[in-house]
Amino acid sequence: MFLRNVTDEDLPIFFQHQRDEVALRMAAFPAREHDAFLNHWRTKVLRPENESRTIVADGEVAGYVSSWEQDGQRLVAYWVGREHWGKGIATRALSEFLVLEATRPLHAWVAVHNIGSRRVLEKCGFREVAHENPPQEDGVAEVLMMLGPK
Ligand SMILES: CC(C)(COP(=O)(O)OP(=O)(O)OC[C@H]1O[C@@H](n2cnc3c(N)ncnc32)[C@H](O)[C@@H]1OP(=O)(O)O)[C@@H](O)C(=O)NCCC(=O)NCCS
């Protein structure tokens, strides 16, 4: 597994990963349509002030890790294609990403029911700092996890 810069050719693969129904339920995330997804990546995610890396595993694009600023917090998020789940890829990718994304504290919002993602964050040193209550309109409660400050 290694991280590299995101290329435009990676985006259709990320799109396929994010339209997976199982992954969407896990992340409690609304799917973007094809054009909206590509546009979001090209105009928002891939801005110079953000950090984004493609995860390569077994010679394939396995997902991404990305960080950005929102409401005064530096946030991190990641997505791994289902065919690559359960091999420790997200944990290794986030660990490596945390070397190049040095901002602390670093935060992540995760759905309460997303046990896998909460575990990935815990294994990388994040701790729960806030529990959203009441849940959002869609009924999904989220937890705020934090790493740092240094
Ligand atoms: C969550 C996600 C990133 C996990 O990726 P992964 O590469 O399979 O994770 P890892 O193999 O590194 O697993 C890390 C730990 O989580 C556990 N885990 C992973 N998925 C799990 C699941 N669905 N249920 C319970 N535990 C799970 C693993 O057992 C492992 O724990 P362990 O070391 O104690 O055994 C991946 O499923 C994904 O991208 N899901 C859809 C998008 C998403 O939820 N993104 C995060 C939004 S906050």
Ligand as a Chemical Component Dictionary entry (heavy atoms), coordinates in Angstrom:
data_LIG
# 
_chem_comp.id                   LIG 
_chem_comp.type                 NON-POLYMER 
_chem_comp.pdbx_formal_charge   0 
_chem_comp.three_letter_code    LIG 
# 
loop_
_chem_comp_atom.comp_id 
_chem_comp_atom.atom_id 
_chem_comp_atom.alt_atom_id 
_chem_comp_atom.type_symbol 
_chem_comp_atom.charge 
_chem_comp_atom.model_Cartn_x 
_chem_comp_atom.model_Cartn_y 
_chem_comp_atom.model_Cartn_z 
_chem_comp_atom.pdbx_ordinal 
LIG C1  C1  C 0 -14.497 2.335  7.002  1  
LIG C2  C2  C 0 -13.458 1.897  5.992  2  
LIG C3  C3  C 0 -12.574 3.076  5.638  3  
LIG C4  C4  C 0 -12.608 0.785  6.618  4  
LIG O1  O1  O 0 -11.606 0.421  5.653  5  
LIG P1  P1  P 0 -10.741 -0.926 5.820  6  
LIG O2  O2  O 0 -9.534  -0.786 4.942  7  
LIG O3  O3  O 0 -11.597 -2.109 5.622  8  
LIG O4  O4  O 0 -10.317 -0.812 7.364  9  
LIG P2  P2  P 0 -9.141  -1.648 8.087  10 
LIG O5  O5  O 0 -8.966  -2.961 7.381  11 
LIG O6  O6  O 0 -7.970  -0.771 8.249  12 
LIG O7  O7  O 0 -9.828  -1.946 9.509  13 
LIG C5  C5  C 0 -9.512  -1.254 10.673 14 
LIG C6  C6  C 0 -10.252 -1.850 11.835 15 
LIG O8  O8  O 0 -11.674 -1.655 11.681 16 
LIG C7  C7  C 0 -12.347 -2.897 11.738 17 
LIG N1  N1  N 0 -13.427 -2.836 10.762 18 
LIG C8  C8  C 0 -13.346 -2.472 9.465  19 
LIG N2  N2  N 0 -14.567 -2.512 8.891  20 
LIG C9  C9  C 0 -15.423 -2.927 9.852  21 
LIG C10 C10 C 0 -16.824 -3.165 9.903  22 
LIG N3  N3  N 0 -17.591 -3.003 8.818  23 
LIG N4  N4  N 0 -17.374 -3.568 11.067 24 
LIG C11 C11 C 0 -16.619 -3.726 12.170 25 
LIG N5  N5  N 0 -15.284 -3.518 12.210 26 
LIG C12 C12 C 0 -14.692 -3.128 11.052 27 
LIG C13 C13 C 0 -11.302 -3.931 11.371 28 
LIG O9  O9  O 0 -11.632 -5.202 11.908 29 
LIG C14 C14 C 0 -10.067 -3.335 12.009 30 
LIG O10 O10 O 0 -10.074 -3.534 13.409 31 
LIG P3  P3  P 0 -9.046  -4.517 14.146 32 
LIG O11 O11 O 0 -7.677  -4.105 13.683 33 
LIG O12 O12 O 0 -9.317  -4.269 15.579 34 
LIG O13 O13 O 0 -9.406  -5.877 13.665 35 
LIG C15 C15 C 0 -14.129 1.344  4.694  36 
LIG O14 O14 O 0 -15.043 0.340  5.053  37 
LIG C16 C16 C 0 -14.861 2.410  3.899  38 
LIG O15 O15 O 0 -14.257 3.143  3.133  39 
LIG N6  N6  N 0 -16.195 2.485  4.072  40 
LIG C17 C17 C 0 -17.057 3.419  3.304  41 
LIG C18 C18 C 0 -16.691 4.886  3.472  42 
LIG C19 C19 C 0 -16.543 5.305  4.911  43 
LIG O16 O16 O 0 -17.238 4.866  5.801  44 
LIG N7  N7  N 0 -15.602 6.241  5.104  45 
LIG C20 C20 C 0 -15.347 6.820  6.388  46 
LIG C21 C21 C 0 -16.303 7.947  6.657  47 
LIG S1  S1  S 0 -15.997 8.658  8.260  48 
# 
loop_
_chem_comp_bond.comp_id 
_chem_comp_bond.atom_id_1 
_chem_comp_bond.atom_id_2 
_chem_comp_bond.value_order 
_chem_comp_bond.pdbx_ordinal 
LIG C1  C2  SING 1  
LIG C2  C3  SING 2  
LIG C2  C4  SING 3  
LIG C2  C15 SING 4  
LIG C4  O1  SING 5  
LIG O1  P1  SING 6  
LIG P1  O2  DOUB 7  
LIG P1  O3  SING 8  
LIG P1  O4  SING 9  
LIG O4  P2  SING 10 
LIG P2  O5  DOUB 11 
LIG P2  O6  SING 12 
LIG P2  O7  SING 13 
LIG O7  C5  SING 14 
LIG C5  C6  SING 15 
LIG C6  O8  SING 16 
LIG C6  C14 SING 17 
LIG O8  C7  SING 18 
LIG C7  N1  SING 19 
LIG C7  C13 SING 20 
LIG N1  C8  SING 21 
LIG N1  C12 SING 22 
LIG C8  N2  DOUB 23 
LIG N2  C9  SING 24 
LIG C9  C10 SING 25 
LIG C9  C12 DOUB 26 
LIG C10 N3  SING 27 
LIG C10 N4  DOUB 28 
LIG N4  C11 SING 29 
LIG C11 N5  DOUB 30 
LIG N5  C12 SING 31 
LIG C13 O9  SING 32 
LIG C13 C14 SING 33 
LIG C14 O10 SING 34 
LIG O10 P3  SING 35 
LIG P3  O11 DOUB 36 
LIG P3  O12 SING 37 
LIG P3  O13 SING 38 
LIG C15 O14 SING 39 
LIG C15 C16 SING 40 
LIG C16 O15 DOUB 41 
LIG C16 N6  SING 42 
LIG N6  C17 SING 43 
LIG C17 C18 SING 44 
LIG C18 C19 SING 45 
LIG C19 O16 DOUB 46 
LIG C19 N7  SING 47 
LIG N7  C20 SING 48 
LIG C20 C21 SING 49 
LIG C21 S1  SING 50 
# 
